[in-house]
């Protein structure tokens, strides 16, 4: 009998430390993730999938820092612990999320038209021990990525079930206290998972952070990754006092100490409540997946970055308020067929999102109201359609050809009538990919794509300065395009070692730049970045793994200006390295090094930041009873580095009315220890 020829194609994405990762965490218990969940990652040298064990093997100061498992990503902080992190990737100061799209369980974390900054992405509600997988893409090459995804995107999936229930307590330096419990149990034909977290933290600050955080998750899931669903509710609330960045001259003059503050009433509170659902079904034509969510979000933020520059008597503190309800979803189908006898996948999808926002800015003193700058209401909606066709032409050639179309509309109702209005905009972007190989266990990747970020809708409709209505201002474009190019390779010729190299370029029609006097981002000139990334993961044995990453980027404004062509806060060099060891029982540990290179702080490069090099360590032991004990040492070398540095004009008491430009910095916390005791049952 003669059988027809068949082609067997691996559907697995490139996996980086997703399986076989040493268990180097007292709190990660593993489990099942992906029921009704996200798709496999699209091929690129800079795309990957990281398992929950690898994410939790990292000793970190704050929850968002676990995302530094994404090669080249820096996650830091310049304020109180309840505020969104600051992100850096591929030569971008991404502020609080302007050009990196973050999502948790299919829900967007980035907030558009936000009171504090466009794309504000607060990940403080993240529970690292619940993370099942992290999928990341860099560059605007992927059809499922839209707003804020030009530098990259990160999708975080929670576990649907846990292998063992968990109760955990952590005690640490500077008043750190944390309690966590996770449990799952059969319910009907599915599984119910619940998790609860409480945390307090003061930090080393002269005025304690006094962070108080409560966090909860409840999920019911049923079925499998291809035929199943999950429904999830989340609730999070936090309040804190903030020690914001401070001028170097204030410390040099002895006005305050390194961990001091010039306004002890800065800080805020926030809350996030969500309900989401995911669904998957497979049939003879392929796979259908759908998700939907509704989120209620609020934030009150009190900041004082310039002290007495604007108001020499009452001070410059301001209150940013954001209250919103947002909802949306995604539906897609992957058709599995053939083209000229070759395996073909066609992905068709649609996304939608609507935000009903009330956003305000108020002048305050010691958190007491003084005057209103603006108090606006915004209804902002978007929709997207995308198509991607993926073909394996030969054993050594694969292609991906896609297109994505986005449409946006906003209705702004401002308390300054001249700034009200309705606007619409749209953009269509191609997405192309080519994979050659493998030859000698090496694959070559070529990627091209267009992306964009949206601007704050208020800046799109505004015609006058709300603080000075007699002065006209220039409207911002609604959608700002970007274009990315990448050439890369991935090699697995040495057993256990995966190494990848990527050359990239990204052009932006308008850069969003941090403005120290307002604490927000504002549109600026066109930019161009090009650079190289080198990523390595080496599993020497099932219980020992090494990793190392290096990113070097050249970032410049692409139009000339007497002010200079350097992009403020754009990092040139980012590097990390680590060793992780451990088995299900016995000793485990991790040692991690992270280098955040110097950066120009103003356009002519005459003021620069210093480099930050940090080492964190962990050592622990898991007993046969399932009890684990671990000790984290953060900033092991007690480095007196900066978390982040800016340069802008501010005025201290007694200084000239025009103020002085200076470095302003947020210091790294001194060496600290955290002891964790966890029980699995």
Buried (B, 14 or more C-beta within 10 A) or exposed (E): EEEEEEEEEEEEBBBBBBEBBBBBBBBBBBBBBBBBBBBBBBBBBBBBBBBBBBBBBBBBBBBBBBBBBBBBBBBBBBBBBBBBBBBBBBBBBBBBBBBBBBBBBBBBBBBBBBBBBBBBBBBBBBBBBBBBBBBBBBBBBBBBBBBBBBBBBBBBBBBBBBEBBBBBBBBBBBBBBBBBBBBBEEEEEBBBBBBBBBBBBBBBBEBBBBBBBEBBBBBBBBBEBBBBBBBBBBBBBBBBBBBBBBBBBBBEEEBBEBBBBBBBBBBBBBBBBBBBBBBBBBEEEBBBBBBBBBBBBBBBBBBBBBBBBBBEEBBBBBBBBBBBBBBBBBBBBBEBEEEEEBBBBBBBBEBBBBBBBBBBBBBBBEBEEBEEBBBBBBBBBBBBBBBBBBBBEEEEEBBBBBBBBBBBBBBBBBBBEEBBBEBEBBBEBBBBBBBBBBEEEBBBBBBBBBBBBBBBBBBBBBBBBBBEEEEEEEBBBBBBBBBBBBBBBBBBEEEBBBBBBBBBBBBBBBBBBBBBBBBBBBBBBBBBBBBBBBBBBBBEEEBBBBBBBBBBBEBBBBEEEEEBBBBBBBBBBBBBBBBBBBBEBBEBBBBBBBBBBBBBBBBEBEBBBBBBBBBBBBBBBBEEEBBBBBBBBBBBBEBEBBBBBBBBEBBBEEBEEEBEBBBBBBBBBBBBBBBBBBBBE
